[in-house]
Amino acid sequence: MAGFSETVNRACEDFLARARAMPGAVINEAAERIIARSPVGMPETWKKKPPSGYVPGQFRSNWNLGVDAIDRTTTNETNSFYLQGRERMPADPFGHRFYISNSKPYAWRLEVDGWSRQAPNGMVRLTAAEFSTILQIAARNVGGRPQAREYA
């Protein structure tokens, strides 16, 4: 049987490991929702004419993770429907800010101006409205609540 201090140390280590995993789990869940809601290549459903140089699929392929700064890069990819830059997630996320962004020139119009009938209410704002659910899912994915563990 472990001593009291060993039990407390293991509980603290477990808690910190799960706390370090939370930002990544939240980012994964939020990004998945944002990307799934992002319209792809149906300009015929748009209320306005597509911008010059529009290529179907590029918007959904341009969601980026920024660590401590917004990632403003873009790609010409048309079928990379996952969060770019996920490998930048630090092992110790404490003290960092994380940004999920899309720097395609028409991103703001899709999010705010209702430019696409596929996403008339935006993608980010709908995901932000679900943030408490996202936190619950992330917590479950990293191991639940601390008091649910046995340490003795």
Secondary structure, 3 states (H helix, E strand, C coil): CCCHHHHHHHHHHHHHHHHHHHHHHHHHHHHHHHHHHCCCCCHHHECCCCCCCCCCCCCHHHEEEEECCCCCCCCCCCCCCCCECHHHCCCCCCCCCEEEEECCCCHHHHHCCCCECCCCCCCHHHHHHCHHHHHHHHHHHCCCCHHHCCCC
